[in-house]
Amino acid sequence: MKQIQRLFRTPARALAAETLNLFIEVENRAGIRGLDALERELRATLARLERAGHPERRRLEGALAALAVYRAERPRARKARRWQAGRPSRRATPASAS
C-alpha cells in the first residue's frame, strides 16, 4: 500500500520517473513475484477507486499500463546488458609480440 500512496503523492510532472523507479525498486527487492504482487495491489485499488468514482484513478490506470510496458521491455534490456558484459574485449597486440 505504501507504494500506491507514493504514486498519489508524486506531482504529475514527475509521475513517469517515479513510476519507473518504483518498478525497478520492487523488482530489485522481490523480483518477478514483487511485480506480480504490485500488479494485484494496483488492480484491487483501482477497482475500489472506480466504484467510488475517485478522480485520481487515472494515475493507477497509467501505472498499470506502464507496468505492462516495463514487463515487456525488461527481457530485452537484460539481454542487452548481458551481451555487453559478455563481450570479449579486444586489445591491440604489439607488433613485437608476433
C-alpha positions in Angstrom: 0.0 0.0 0.0 2.9 2.3 0.6 3.9 2.0 -3.0 0.5 3.1 -4.2 0.4 6.0 -1.7 3.8 7.0 -3.2 2.2 7.3 -6.6 -0.5 9.5 -5.3 1.9 11.9 -3.5 4.1 12.3 -6.6 3.4 15.5 -8.6 2.0 14.8 -12.1 5.1 16.2 -13.9 7.4 13.7 -12.1 5.0 10.7 -12.1 6.6 8.8 -15.1 10.1 8.8 -13.5 8.7 7.9 -10.0 6.7 5.1 -11.5 9.7 3.6 -13.3 11.8 4.0 -10.1 9.1 2.2 -8.2 9.1 -0.8 -10.6 12.9 -1.0 -10.5 12.9 -0.9 -6.8 10.2 -3.6 -6.4 11.9 -5.8 -8.9 15.3 -5.4 -7.2 13.8 -6.2 -3.8 11.4 -9.0 -4.6 11.9 -10.0 -8.3 9.1 -11.0 -10.5 6.9 -12.0 -7.6 7.2 -8.5 -6.3 6.0 -7.1 -9.6 3.1 -9.6 -9.6 2.1 -8.5 -6.1 2.3 -4.9 -7.1 0.1 -5.5 -10.1 -2.5 -7.3 -7.9 -2.4 -4.4 -5.5 -2.8 -1.9 -8.2 -5.8 -3.7 -9.7 -7.5 -4.1 -6.4 -7.0 -0.4 -5.5 -8.1 0.6 -9.0 -11.4 -1.4 -8.6 -12.1 0.3 -5.3 -11.4 3.8 -6.8 -13.6 3.1 -9.8 -16.5 2.1 -7.5 -16.0 5.3 -5.5 -15.7 7.4 -8.7 -12.4 8.8 -7.5 -10.9 11.3 -9.9 -7.3 10.0 -9.3 -8.0 6.6 -10.7 -6.3 7.6 -14.0 -3.0 7.6 -12.2 -3.4 3.9 -11.4 -4.6 3.1 -14.9 -1.4 4.7 -16.2 0.7 2.8 -13.7 -0.9 -0.5 -14.8 -0.2 0.3 -18.4 3.4 1.3 -17.6 3.9 -1.9 -15.7 2.8 -3.9 -18.7 5.3 -2.0 -20.9 8.0 -2.4 -18.2 7.5 -6.2 -18.2 7.5 -6.4 -22.0 10.8 -4.4 -22.3 12.6 -5.9 -19.3 13.9 -9.1 -21.0 15.3 -7.1 -23.9 17.2 -4.7 -21.5 18.6 -7.7 -19.6 19.7 -9.4 -22.8 21.4 -6.3 -24.0 23.3 -5.8 -20.7 24.3 -9.5 -20.7 25.6 -9.2 -24.3 27.6 -6.1 -23.4 29.0 -7.7 -20.2 30.0 -11.0 -22.0 31.5 -9.2 -25.0 35.3 -10.0 -25.2 37.5 -7.0 -25.0 39.8 -6.5 -27.9 43.3 -5.5 -27.1 45.8 -4.4 -29.6 48.8 -6.7 -29.7 52.1 -5.1 -30.0 54.0 -5.8 -33.2 56.9 -7.2 -31.3 54.7 -9.9 -29.8 54.3 -11.8 -33.1 
